[in-house]
């Protein structure tokens, strides 16, 4: 009784067209519905669940929800299933797929983040610090300017800003961080946050974030015994999205371990000889530490 149809700016598939013709109600964003010539009644998706509940309560026939891109990827399918609805899904190309295609980049090794709003910007920025290739689905208060301001100056990144993907004003811009904070952006959909100095390793078997380390408490010639480091790591619980400050970092025993577990790490050490060994350990283990 309910079908979710993805729309990416291109013509609908024959299957999607059939579902739209059969529908007695079509719900979706105003900007998308305005471009479709539909005979069925339409409704904005601001009160999606209430509209659908009212429709089905009166038994008024099949409904279609139109969503941008692949609705099963950070999309409306999760919302509907959590409400007890089991939709049929006709997907389109997701914004993430389109963004990487427009940039000419592979993306099986990319981390995708989809914040709900400005309250999650810290975790998003920490993920960008720790991971060399991040795709950000833009949300209110979490866009190219905000990300660039938070990353500068300790974490240099290249930004690829994708605006109005699939629309008439589509634009893909390679931007420096300073530029990203000052120029006006029009309807950014996705920001690719890339570490220009990262050297990719051999192809992996897992898409997105890589699994955690196989062991804790690596052999170090530092001051902390392995058992003490293992205890500290267990208490800290560093993970992707966290920011760890290691003050008095020594040779980086804790900083390196936290970075291996996915956290963003800032190491502070005043002894120059220790800093040199800390840098060497960071490079040896291939992790990101500021």
Secondary structure, DSSP 8 states (H G I E B T S, - for coil): -EEEEEE-SS---HHHHHHHHH-SEEEE-HHHHTTS--SSEEEEGGGHHHHHHHHHHTT---EEEEEES-TTSSSHHHHHHHTT---EEE----HHHHHHHHHT---TT-EEE--SSGGGHHHHHHHHHH-SEEEEE-BTTBSHHHHHHHHTTTS--EEEEEESTTSTT-EEEEE-HHHHHHS--SSEEEEEEE-TT----S--SSSSS----S-SS----SSS-HHHHHHHHHHH---TT-EEEEET-TTSHHHHHHHHTT-EEEEE---HHHHHHHHHHHHHHT----
